Amino acid sequence: MEKKANILLMLVPVMLAFFAMGFVDLVGIATNYVKDDFRLSDSVANLFTSMVFFWFLVCSVPTGMLMNKIGRRKTVVLSLAITAVALALPLVGYNLPLILISFSLLGISNAVMQVSLNPLLSNIVSSKRLSSALTFGQFVKAIAAFTAPIIAAWGALHYGSWRLLFAVYLAEGLVALAALWAEKIKEEEIGRASSFAECFSLLKDTTVLICFLGIVCHVGIDVGTNVSAPRVLMDKLGLPLAEAGYATSVYFLFRTFGCLAGTFILAKYSTRRFYAASVLLLAAGMLGLALFNTQTALYVCIALIGFNNANLFPIMFSQAILHRPDKKNEISGLMIMGIFGGTIFPMMMGFASDLFGSQNGAVAVMGLGVLYLLAVMRRVHDIGKN
């Protein structure tokens, strides 16, 4: 009983950090406000989003190596400190260079956080509960993502500035930093640190490669829907941004519900069947987003995408990290590098929507990611059986 209480106490600062991890998703609604404020095209505006996720390509593997030297908890604390700086900058001034620097720092800090925080959780919970615990972490993260458009709209309406969002999240980030700094979590001893070449050689393992590409597609769809859902409503229904922006909240609301449901489902039922059901319903939502032209139908499709895309990251991450438990830090770095999909997809989507003069071009790009997730359905195993 005492051990269980200790685990719960250790989970509190970790979950506060998961909430801070969700700050990266504010770039979706923030990009739309920046686009509107500075009158940018889709392709140029999406470069701001891409800049955030570009750093996952650069920082993920080095962070895995850094963890071998200073430990996972200290690496998470470092990431929270960088997050605080990133959130403070737009409060200092509002211009494109400062926003670019802020988004870049947010990308760097989030890359470092995701590489270190996910495996840190494996030092607290058992391998059987890892998928479920990661999903609960994603649920907490999704709350931050879900509330971002609401706080931004509230700030714009009542205080004349959507950037109030940065102040609110800065306060929570500082609380998370202090709580995790004070907590002591026992970590396993790490042997000889892997080199860059040894880290990347893990991609020769078919399971690791499939999970890596799965995360690329999952994040591409996640960031793509975050950015493009309001634009789809504006494009098809002629709604203003202030009203269409709630599509982002609908997406994250149902992604939050999906994470909460997945926490319990993955703890008791087949991972493989849950993955298959999620991807099939995700495909249905994406197809409907391209075909339907009524507000209700589009919101239903956005909700379907949010709910069913919610659990793909923890499934892929846990498949990979439990496949090679001897290389947790290195595998974590590689998997988080897959979040670079958040750079690739918005860039392709921006060019596709500009080229075809319709948001259906952007939806088609996300559809390619769904096709990959469908194609690897048979390669997902139940934990303990792979």
C-alpha positions as CSV (number, residue, x, y, z in Angstrom):
1,M,0.0,0.0,0.0
2,E,2.9,2.3,0.9
3,K,4.7,1.5,-2.4
4,K,1.5,2.3,-4.3
5,A,1.2,5.7,-2.5
6,N,4.9,6.5,-3.3
7,I,4.3,5.7,-7.0
8,L,1.3,8.0,-7.1
9,L,3.3,10.8,-5.4
10,M,6.1,10.4,-8.0
11,L,3.5,10.5,-10.8
12,V,2.2,14.0,-9.8
13,P,5.3,16.0,-11.0
14,V,5.6,13.7,-14.0
15,M,2.1,14.4,-15.0
16,L,2.6,18.1,-14.5
17,A,5.4,17.8,-17.0
18,F,3.1,15.9,-19.4
19,F,0.8,18.8,-19.2
20,A,3.7,21.1,-20.1
21,M,4.5,18.8,-23.0
22,G,1.1,19.7,-24.4
23,F,2.2,23.4,-24.8
24,V,3.7,22.5,-28.2
25,D,0.2,22.0,-29.6
26,L,-0.6,25.7,-29.0
27,V,1.4,26.3,-32.3
28,G,-1.7,25.2,-34.2
29,I,-4.0,27.9,-33.1
30,A,-1.1,30.4,-32.6
31,T,-0.1,29.9,-36.3
32,N,-3.6,30.8,-37.4
33,Y,-3.6,34.0,-35.3
34,V,-0.1,34.9,-36.6
35,K,-1.3,34.2,-40.2
36,D,-4.2,36.5,-39.7
37,D,-2.3,39.2,-37.8
38,F,0.6,39.4,-40.4
39,R,-1.5,38.4,-43.5
40,L,0.6,35.3,-44.4
41,S,-0.2,32.6,-47.0
42,D,-0.9,29.0,-46.0
43,S,2.5,27.8,-47.1
44,V,4.4,30.6,-45.3
45,A,2.3,30.3,-42.1
46,N,2.8,26.5,-42.1
47,L,6.6,27.2,-42.1
48,F,6.2,28.5,-38.5
49,T,4.6,25.2,-37.5
50,S,7.2,23.3,-39.4
51,M,10.0,25.2,-37.5
52,V,8.7,23.9,-34.2
53,F,8.8,20.2,-35.3
54,F,12.0,20.5,-37.3
55,W,13.9,20.5,-34.0
56,F,12.7,17.0,-33.2
57,L,14.9,15.8,-36.1
58,V,17.9,17.7,-34.8
59,C,17.6,17.2,-31.0
60,S,16.0,13.8,-30.4
61,V,19.0,11.4,-30.8
62,P,21.5,13.8,-29.0
63,T,19.0,14.0,-26.1
64,G,18.9,10.2,-25.8
65,M,22.7,10.3,-25.5
66,L,22.5,13.2,-23.0
67,M,20.2,11.1,-20.8
68,N,22.9,8.5,-20.5
69,K,25.1,11.1,-18.9
70,I,22.9,13.2,-16.6
71,G,19.8,11.0,-16.2
72,R,16.2,11.3,-17.4
73,R,14.8,13.5,-14.6
74,K,17.5,16.2,-15.0
75,T,16.9,16.2,-18.7
76,V,13.2,16.8,-18.2
77,V,14.0,19.7,-15.8
78,L,16.3,21.2,-18.5
79,S,13.5,21.0,-21.1
80,L,11.1,22.8,-18.7
81,A,13.5,25.6,-18.2
82,I,13.8,26.1,-22.0
83,T,10.0,25.9,-22.3
84,A,9.7,28.8,-19.8
85,V,12.0,31.0,-21.9
86,A,10.1,30.1,-25.1
87,L,6.7,31.1,-23.5
88,A,8.1,34.3,-22.1
89,L,9.4,35.7,-25.4
90,P,6.0,36.5,-27.0
91,L,5.1,38.4,-23.8
92,V,8.1,40.6,-24.3
93,G,7.3,41.5,-27.9
94,Y,5.1,40.5,-30.8
95,N,6.9,40.4,-34.2
96,L,7.8,37.7,-36.6
97,P,11.4,37.2,-35.6
98,L,10.5,36.8,-31.9
99,I,7.7,34.4,-32.7
100,L,10.1,32.4,-34.8
101,I,12.6,32.2,-32.0
102,S,9.8,31.4,-29.5
103,F,8.5,28.6,-31.7
104,S,12.0,27.2,-32.3
105,L,12.8,27.1,-28.5
106,L,9.4,25.5,-27.9
107,G,10.3,22.8,-30.5
108,I,13.8,22.3,-28.9
109,S,12.4,22.1,-25.4
110,N,9.6,19.8,-26.4
111,A,11.9,17.4,-28.3
112,V,14.1,17.2,-25.2
113,M,11.1,16.7,-23.0
114,Q,9.4,14.0,-25.0
115,V,12.7,12.0,-25.4
116,S,13.3,12.0,-21.6
117,L,9.8,12.1,-20.1
118,N,8.4,9.0,-21.7
119,P,11.2,6.6,-20.6
120,L,11.2,8.3,-17.2
121,L,7.7,7.0,-16.8
122,S,9.1,3.5,-17.3
123,N,11.1,3.9,-14.1
124,I,7.8,4.4,-12.2
125,V,5.3,1.9,-13.7
126,S,5.7,-1.8,-14.8
127,S,6.2,-2.8,-18.4
128,K,2.6,-4.3,-18.4
129,R,1.2,-0.9,-17.5
130,L,3.5,1.2,-19.7
131,S,1.1,1.6,-22.7
132,S,-1.7,2.5,-20.4
133,A,0.5,5.0,-18.4
134,L,1.8,6.6,-21.5
135,T,-1.8,6.9,-22.8
136,F,-2.8,8.6,-19.5
137,G,0.2,11.0,-20.0
138,Q,-1.1,11.7,-23.4
139,F,-4.5,12.4,-21.9
140,V,-3.0,15.0,-19.6
141,K,-1.0,16.4,-22.5
142,A,-4.2,16.6,-24.5
143,I,-5.9,18.8,-21.8
144,A,-3.2,21.5,-22.5
145,A,-3.8,21.2,-26.2
146,F,-7.6,21.3,-25.9
147,T,-7.6,24.4,-23.7
148,A,-5.1,26.4,-25.8
149,P,-7.7,27.6,-28.4
150,I,-10.2,28.4,-25.6
151,I,-7.7,30.4,-23.6
152,A,-6.5,32.2,-26.8
153,A,-10.1,33.1,-27.8
154,W,-10.9,34.2,-24.2
155,G,-7.8,36.4,-24.1
156,A,-8.6,38.0,-27.4
157,L,-12.2,38.6,-26.4
158,H,-11.8,39.9,-22.9
159,Y,-8.2,41.4,-22.9
160,G,-7.7,42.2,-26.6
161,S,-4.7,39.7,-26.9
162,W,-4.7,36.0,-27.7
163,R,-1.1,36.0,-26.3
164,L,-2.5,35.7,-22.8
165,L,-2.2,32.0,-23.6
166,F,1.6,32.2,-23.2
167,A,1.3,33.8,-19.7
168,V,-1.1,31.1,-18.4
169,Y,1.1,28.2,-19.7
170,L,4.3,29.9,-18.5
171,A,2.9,29.8,-14.9
172,E,2.1,26.1,-15.1
173,G,5.4,25.3,-16.7
174,L,7.2,26.9,-13.8
175,V,5.2,24.9,-11.3
176,A,6.0,21.7,-13.2
177,L,9.7,22.6,-13.2
178,A,9.8,23.2,-9.4
179,A,7.8,20.0,-8.6
180,L,10.1,17.7,-10.7
181,W,13.2,19.4,-9.4
182,A,12.2,18.5,-5.9
183,E,11.2,14.9,-6.7
184,K,13.7,12.0,-6.6
185,I,13.1,9.1,-9.0
186,K,15.4,6.1,-9.0
187,E,16.7,5.3,-12.5
188,E,18.5,2.2,-13.6
189,E,22.3,2.3,-14.2
190,I,23.2,3.0,-17.8
191,G,26.2,1.1,-19.4
192,R,28.4,2.5,-22.1
193,A,26.6,5.3,-24.0
194,S,25.8,4.5,-27.7
195,S,27.3,6.5,-30.5
196,F,25.3,8.3,-33.1
197,A,26.0,5.5,-35.6
198,E,24.8,2.8,-33.1
199,C,21.6,4.8,-32.4
200,F,20.7,5.1,-36.0
201,S,21.6,1.5,-36.7
202,L,18.6,0.5,-34.5
203,L,16.5,1.6,-37.5
204,K,17.7,-1.6,-39.3
205,D,15.4,-3.5,-36.9
206,T,12.1,-3.9,-38.8
207,T,10.0,-3.4,-35.7
208,V,11.8,-0.2,-34.7
209,L,11.6,1.2,-38.2
210,I,7.8,0.5,-38.5
211,C,7.2,2.2,-35.2
212,F,9.3,5.1,-36.2
213,L,7.5,5.7,-39.5
214,G,4.2,5.1,-37.6
215,I,5.0,8.0,-35.3
216,V,6.0,10.2,-38.3
217,C,2.5,9.6,-39.8
218,H,0.6,9.9,-36.5
219,V,2.2,13.2,-35.6
220,G,1.8,14.5,-39.2
221,I,-1.9,13.8,-39.0
222,D,-2.1,15.3,-35.5
223,V,-0.3,18.5,-36.3
224,G,-2.0,18.7,-39.7
225,T,-5.5,18.4,-38.3
226,N,-4.6,20.9,-35.5
227,V,-3.6,23.5,-38.1
228,S,-6.0,22.7,-40.9
229,A,-9.3,21.9,-39.2
230,P,-10.2,25.6,-38.8
231,R,-9.1,26.3,-42.4
232,V,-11.3,23.4,-43.7
233,L,-14.4,25.1,-42.0
234,M,-13.3,28.5,-43.4
235,D,-12.8,27.1,-46.8
236,K,-16.0,25.0,-47.0
237,L,-18.4,27.1,-44.9
238,G,-17.0,30.6,-45.1
239,L,-16.7,31.0,-41.3
240,P,-14.4,33.6,-39.7
241,L,-11.3,32.4,-37.8
242,A,-12.8,33.3,-34.4
243,E,-15.6,30.8,-35.0
244,A,-13.7,28.2,-37.1
245,G,-11.0,28.1,-34.5
246,Y,-13.2,26.1,-32.2
247,A,-12.7,23.2,-34.7
248,T,-9.2,22.8,-33.1
249,S,-10.9,22.6,-29.6
250,V,-13.2,19.9,-30.9
251,Y,-10.3,17.9,-32.3
252,F,-8.4,18.1,-29.0
253,L,-11.5,17.5,-26.9
254,F,-12.1,14.2,-28.6
255,R,-8.4,13.4,-28.6
256,T,-8.5,14.0,-24.8
257,F,-11.5,11.6,-24.6
258,G,-9.6,9.1,-26.7
259,C,-6.6,9.2,-24.4
260,L,-8.8,8.7,-21.4
261,A,-10.6,5.8,-23.0
262,G,-7.4,4.3,-24.2
263,T,-5.9,4.4,-20.6
264,F,-8.5,1.8,-19.5
265,I,-8.9,-0.1,-22.8
266,L,-5.1,-0.7,-23.3
267,A,-4.8,-1.8,-19.6
268,K,-7.3,-4.7,-20.2
269,Y,-7.8,-5.5,-23.9
270,S,-5.8,-6.5,-27.0
271,T,-3.5,-3.8,-28.3
272,R,-3.7,-5.2,-31.8
273,R,-7.5,-5.0,-32.0
274,F,-7.6,-1.6,-30.4
275,Y,-5.1,-0.3,-32.9
276,A,-7.0,-1.8,-35.9
277,A,-10.3,-0.3,-34.7
278,S,-8.6,3.1,-34.2
279,V,-7.0,3.3,-37.6
280,L,-10.1,2.2,-39.5
281,L,-12.2,4.8,-37.8
282,L,-9.4,7.4,-38.3
283,A,-9.6,6.6,-42.1
284,A,-13.4,7.1,-42.1
285,G,-13.0,10.5,-40.4
286,M,-10.3,11.6,-42.9
287,L,-12.4,10.5,-45.9
288,G,-15.4,12.4,-44.5
289,L,-13.4,15.5,-44.0
290,A,-12.6,15.5,-47.7
291,L,-16.2,14.7,-48.9
292,F,-18.6,16.4,-46.5
293,N,-19.6,20.1,-46.7
294,T,-21.9,20.6,-43.7
295,Q,-20.8,21.9,-40.4
296,T,-22.2,19.0,-38.3
297,A,-20.7,16.4,-40.6
298,L,-17.3,18.1,-40.6
299,Y,-17.3,18.4,-36.8
300,V,-18.1,14.7,-36.5
301,C,-15.2,13.9,-38.8
302,I,-12.8,16.1,-36.8
303,A,-14.0,14.4,-33.6
304,L,-13.4,10.9,-35.2
305,I,-9.9,11.9,-36.2
306,G,-9.2,13.3,-32.7
307,F,-10.6,10.3,-30.8
308,N,-8.9,7.6,-32.9
309,N,-5.5,9.3,-33.5
310,A,-5.1,9.8,-29.7
311,N,-3.6,6.4,-28.8
312,L,-1.4,5.7,-31.8
313,F,1.7,7.3,-30.3
314,P,1.8,5.3,-27.0
315,I,1.1,2.1,-28.9
316,M,4.0,2.7,-31.3
317,F,6.3,4.0,-28.6
318,S,5.7,1.1,-26.2
319,Q,6.0,-1.4,-29.0
320,A,9.5,-0.1,-29.8
321,I,10.8,0.5,-26.3
322,L,9.7,-2.9,-25.0
323,H,11.0,-4.6,-28.2
324,R,14.5,-3.4,-27.2
325,P,14.4,-2.7,-23.4
326,D,18.2,-2.7,-23.3
327,K,18.2,0.5,-25.5
328,K,15.4,2.5,-23.9
329,N,17.2,5.9,-24.1
330,E,18.4,5.4,-27.7
331,I,15.0,4.0,-28.9
332,S,13.2,6.9,-27.2
333,G,15.4,9.4,-29.1
334,L,14.7,7.7,-32.4
335,M,10.9,7.5,-31.8
336,I,10.7,11.1,-30.8
337,M,12.7,12.0,-33.8
338,G,9.7,10.7,-35.7
339,I,7.8,13.8,-34.4
340,F,9.6,15.4,-37.3
341,G,6.5,14.3,-39.2
342,G,5.0,17.5,-37.7
343,T,7.4,19.4,-40.0
344,I,7.0,17.3,-43.1
345,F,3.2,17.1,-43.2
346,P,2.3,20.8,-42.7
347,M,4.8,21.8,-45.3
348,M,3.4,19.4,-47.9
349,M,-0.2,20.3,-46.8
350,G,0.5,24.0,-47.2
351,F,1.9,23.6,-50.7
352,A,-0.9,21.2,-51.7
353,S,-3.7,23.5,-50.5
354,D,-2.1,26.5,-52.3
355,L,-1.6,24.4,-55.4
356,F,-5.2,23.1,-55.6
357,G,-6.8,26.2,-54.1
358,S,-8.6,24.0,-51.6
359,Q,-8.0,22.5,-48.2
360,N,-8.8,19.1,-49.7
361,G,-5.2,19.2,-50.9
362,A,-4.1,19.3,-47.3
363,V,-6.5,16.5,-46.3
364,A,-5.2,14.3,-49.2
365,V,-1.6,14.6,-47.8
366,M,-2.9,13.5,-44.3
367,G,-4.6,10.6,-46.1
368,L,-1.3,9.3,-47.2
369,G,-0.3,9.0,-43.5
370,V,-3.5,7.1,-42.8
371,L,-2.8,4.7,-45.6
372,Y,0.6,3.8,-44.0
373,L,-1.0,3.2,-40.6
374,L,-3.5,0.9,-42.3
375,A,-0.7,-1.0,-44.1
376,V,1.2,-1.9,-40.9
377,M,-1.9,-3.0,-39.0
378,R,-0.8,-6.6,-39.0
379,R,2.6,-5.7,-37.5
380,V,1.2,-4.4,-34.2
381,H,1.4,-7.0,-31.4
382,D,-0.1,-7.4,-28.0
383,I,2.5,-6.4,-25.3
384,G,4.3,-9.5,-24.1
385,K,3.5,-11.4,-27.3
386,N,5.8,-9.6,-29.8
